Amino acid sequence: MISQEQFDKEIQGIIKNAIREDVGDGDHSSLACIPATATGKAKLLVKDEGILAGIAFAKAVFHHVDASLEIETLLEDGASVKYGDIAFYVSGSSQSILKAERLVLNAMQRMSAIATKTKFFVDLLEGTGTKILDTRKTTPGIRALEKWAVKIGGGENHRFALYDMIMLKDNHIDFAGGVTKAILKTVHYLKETNRDLKIIVEARSLTEIEEILENHEHVYRILIDNFNYEDTRKAVKLIGDKCLTESSGGINEKTIREYAMCGVDYISSGALTHSVYNLDLSLKAV
């Protein structure tokens, strides 16, 4: 996984690019009718139910726009919220508050939706020992925010991107000439380039799992992809404690617990980040 320093750089990059995109050469609506010396106060109002996420990001945005803005936090990331709750107050330059408003809301609404869905899946897995993972099926440009929201909701991050973990999927295996060739070529590549990256290998059948296990000492986790329940149980038994196991492929709220009961260590779901509806939040002057 990426380091905290790398992650922090991603967040700062998101803020800088979003402000550039939204503000351009100035927030002329505010500049036109609000004096530069005007001060005010606003509240983050919750108009929905779910898990709140993005408080820490909101603080970073406000302080990027204007370091003198003051934030009074009433709720923290991960809190269960309902209609009418107030998450925080922000006070200071009225122009600065308005400049940051849309980025704060856009980010918090989406992050809260992802955290809410993640928490729903986490609750479905309670007592099974299986953990929920996100994927790379994220919105281009804001992956760090979406993966942050998954963690706030109680899930775990898969790899962050292509550079921090090896994942040999069906196309890699086919292009490489088979499972064994793909694994051995990868091991050689890591040695030649002096990289220490974990290797995950996708299996499309029990036969491929048996082939992967012939080189299991190089494999961190086996992705049991699009298997039915019976074959998943067989796969878990075959793998034993040689590698960690992960189920994926169209798993939803109706099937996730049954897959967990097959004994897999992880279940990955792109739906955590690509199929959510924003939580309704507003920033209102007080």
NORKAHU-V325632 format. One record per pair of residues at least 4 apart in sequence whose C-alpha atoms are under 8 Angstrom apart, sorted by the first residue. I is the first residue (numbers start at 0). J is the second residue. D is the distance in whole Angstrom. If there is no record, write none. Layout:
i = [I:I]
j = [J:J]
d = [D:D]
This chain:
i = [0:0:0:0:1:1:1:1:2:3:4:5:6:6:7:8:9:9:10:10:10:11:12:13:13:13:14:14:14:15:16:17:17:18:18:18:18:19:22:22:25:26:26:27:28:29:29:29:30:30:30:33:33:33:34:35:35:35:36:37:37:37:38:38:38:38:38:39:39:39:39:39:39:40:40:40:40:40:40:40:41:41:41:41:41:41:41:41:42:42:42:42:42:42:42:42:42:43:43:43:43:43:43:43:43:44:44:44:44:44:44:44:44:45:45:45:45:45:45:45:45:45:45:46:46:46:46:46:46:46:46:47:47:47:47:47:47:48:48:48:48:48:49:49:49:49:49:49:49:50:50:50:50:50:50:50:50:50:50:50:51:51:51:51:51:51:51:51:51:51:51:52:52:52:52:52:52:52:52:52:52:52:53:53:53:53:53:53:53:54:54:54:54:54:55:55:56:56:57:57:57:58:58:59:60:60:60:60:61:61:61:61:61:61:62:62:62:64:64:64:65:67:68:68:68:68:68:68:69:69:69:70:70:70:70:71:71:71:72:72:72:73:73:73:73:74:74:74:74:75:76:77:77:77:80:89:90:91:91:92:93:94:95:96:97:99:100:100:101:102:103:104:104:104:104:105:106:106:107:107:108:108:108:108:108:109:109:109:109:109:109:110:110:110:110:110:110:111:111:111:111:112:112:112:112:112:113:113:113:113:113:113:113:113:114:114:114:114:114:114:114:115:115:116:116:116:116:117:117:117:117:117:117:117:118:118:118:118:119:120:120:120:120:121:121:121:121:121:121:123:123:123:124:124:124:124:124:124:127:127:127:128:128:129:129:129:129:129:129:130:130:130:130:130:131:131:131:131:131:131:132:132:132:132:132:132:132:132:133:133:133:133:133:133:133:133:133:133:133:134:134:134:134:134:134:134:135:135:135:135:135:136:136:136:137:137:137:137:137:137:138:138:138:138:141:142:143:144:145:145:146:146:146:147:148:149:149:149:149:149:150:150:150:157:158:158:159:160:161:163:164:164:164:164:165:165:165:165:166:166:166:166:167:167:167:167:167:167:167:167:168:168:168:168:169:169:169:169:170:171:171:172:172:172:172:172:173:173:175:175:176:176:177:178:178:178:178:179:179:179:179:180:181:182:182:182:182:183:184:185:186:186:187:188:189:189:189:189:190:197:197:198:198:198:198:199:199:199:199:199:200:200:200:200:200:201:201:201:201:202:202:202:202:202:202:202:203:203:203:203:203:203:204:204:205:205:205:205:206:207:208:208:208:208:208:209:209:210:211:211:212:212:214:215:215:215:216:218:219:219:220:220:220:220:221:221:221:221:222:222:222:222:223:223:223:223:223:223:224:224:224:225:225:225:225:226:226:226:226:227:228:228:228:228:229:230:231:231:231:231:232:232:232:233:234:235:235:235:235:235:238:238:243:243:244:244:244:245:245:245:245:245:246:246:246:246:246:247:247:247:248:249:250:250:250:251:251:252:254:255:255:256:257:258:258:259:259:259:259:269:269:270:270:271]
j = [158:159:163:164:5:6:159:163:6:7:8:9:10:143:11:12:13:143:14:143:144:15:16:17:140:141:18:60:63:19:20:21:102:22:23:99:102:23:26:98:30:30:98:31:32:33:94:97:34:35:94:37:93:94:94:92:93:94:92:92:93:94:90:91:92:93:94:90:91:92:93:284:285:88:89:90:91:93:284:285:88:89:90:96:282:283:284:285:85:86:87:88:89:282:283:284:285:85:86:87:88:280:281:282:283:83:84:85:86:280:281:282:283:80:81:82:83:84:85:86:279:280:281:81:82:83:84:278:279:280:281:80:81:82:278:279:280:79:80:81:82:278:79:80:81:111:112:115:278:76:77:78:79:80:111:112:114:115:118:152:75:76:77:78:79:80:107:110:111:114:115:75:76:77:78:107:108:110:111:114:148:151:57:76:106:107:110:111:148:58:75:76:86:107:59:76:60:103:61:103:107:62:70:63:64:99:102:103:65:66:68:95:96:99:66:67:68:95:98:99:95:91:89:90:91:92:95:96:89:90:91:87:88:89:90:87:88:89:86:87:88:85:86:87:88:78:85:86:87:86:151:114:151:152:84:96:96:95:96:96:97:98:99:100:101:103:104:282:105:106:107:108:280:281:282:109:110:144:111:280:112:277:278:279:280:113:145:275:276:277:278:114:144:145:147:148:277:115:148:277:278:116:275:276:277:278:117:145:148:149:152:271:272:275:118:148:149:150:151:152:153:119:152:120:152:271:275:121:131:149:152:153:154:271:122:152:153:154:123:124:131:252:255:125:130:131:152:153:154:252:255:256:128:129:130:255:256:259:256:259:260:259:264:259:262:263:264:265:266:154:155:264:265:266:154:155:265:266:267:268:154:155:156:157:265:266:267:268:146:149:154:155:156:157:267:268:269:271:272:156:157:158:267:268:269:272:142:158:159:160:269:269:272:273:141:142:145:269:272:273:142:145:272:273:145:146:147:148:149:272:150:156:159:151:152:153:154:155:156:271:154:155:156:267:163:164:163:164:165:196:196:197:198:199:196:197:198:199:198:199:200:201:171:172:181:182:198:199:200:201:172:200:201:202:173:201:202:203:174:175:181:176:177:178:180:181:177:178:180:181:180:181:181:182:207:210:211:183:210:211:214:184:185:186:200:214:217:187:188:189:190:217:191:192:193:194:195:196:194:218:219:217:218:219:220:218:219:220:221:222:211:218:220:221:222:221:222:223:224:207:208:211:221:222:223:224:207:208:223:224:225:226:208:226:209:230:233:234:210:211:212:221:234:237:238:213:237:214:215:218:238:241:218:219:241:242:241:242:242:243:242:243:244:245:242:243:244:245:244:245:246:247:231:234:244:245:246:247:246:247:248:246:247:248:249:230:231:246:248:231:232:257:258:261:233:234:235:246:258:261:236:261:262:237:238:239:244:261:262:263:242:244:263:264:263:264:265:263:264:265:266:267:258:263:265:266:267:266:267:268:268:268:254:255:268:255:268:256:258:259:266:260:261:262:263:263:264:265:266:273:274:274:275:275]
d = [6:6:6:7:6:7:7:6:6:6:6:6:6:7:6:6:6:6:6:7:7:6:6:6:7:6:6:6:8:6:6:6:7:6:7:8:7:5:6:7:8:6:6:6:7:5:6:7:7:7:7:7:8:7:8:8:8:7:7:6:6:8:7:5:4:5:8:6:6:6:5:7:8:7:6:4:7:7:6:6:6:5:6:8:6:5:4:5:7:7:6:4:6:6:5:6:7:6:5:5:6:7:6:5:7:6:6:5:6:6:5:6:7:7:7:5:6:5:6:7:7:5:7:7:4:6:8:8:5:6:7:8:6:5:6:5:7:8:5:4:6:8:6:5:7:7:7:5:7:8:6:6:5:6:6:7:6:5:8:7:7:6:5:5:6:6:8:8:5:7:8:8:5:6:8:6:8:5:4:6:6:7:6:6:7:5:6:7:7:6:6:6:8:7:6:7:6:8:6:5:7:6:7:6:6:7:8:7:6:7:7:8:7:6:4:7:6:6:7:7:6:7:7:6:5:7:8:8:6:5:6:7:6:4:7:5:5:6:6:4:7:7:5:5:8:7:8:5:7:8:7:8:5:6:6:8:8:8:7:6:6:6:6:6:8:6:6:7:6:6:6:6:7:7:7:6:6:8:6:8:6:5:5:6:6:6:8:8:7:5:7:6:7:6:8:5:8:6:7:7:6:6:6:6:5:5:6:7:6:6:7:6:6:6:6:5:5:7:6:4:8:6:6:6:8:6:7:6:8:6:5:7:6:6:6:5:6:7:6:6:7:7:8:6:7:7:8:7:7:8:7:6:7:6:7:7:6:7:8:6:6:8:7:6:8:6:5:5:7:7:7:6:5:6:5:6:6:5:6:7:6:5:6:6:7:6:4:6:7:7:7:7:5:6:6:6:6:6:7:7:6:7:7:6:5:8:8:8:7:7:7:6:7:6:8:6:7:8:6:6:6:8:8:7:7:6:6:6:6:7:7:6:8:6:6:7:5:7:7:7:5:6:7:8:6:6:7:8:7:7:5:5:6:8:6:6:5:6:6:5:6:8:6:6:7:8:8:6:5:6:6:6:5:8:6:7:8:8:6:6:7:6:5:5:8:6:6:8:6:5:6:7:6:6:7:7:7:6:7:7:8:6:6:6:8:8:8:6:6:6:6:7:6:6:6:5:7:7:7:7:6:7:5:5:7:6:6:5:6:7:8:7:7:5:6:6:4:6:7:5:6:8:7:6:5:6:6:8:7:6:7:8:6:8:6:7:8:6:6:6:6:8:7:8:8:7:8:8:6:8:7:8:7:8:7:7:8:7:6:6:5:4:6:7:7:6:5:6:6:5:6:7:7:8:7:6:5:7:6:5:6:8:6:5:7:6:6:8:8:6:6:7:6:7:6:6:6:8:8:6:6:5:7:6:6:6:7:7:6:7:6:8:8:6:5:5:6:6:6:4:5:7:7:7:6:5:6:6:5:7:8:8:6:6:7:6:8:8:6:6:8:6:7:8:7:6:8:8:7:6:8:5:7:7]
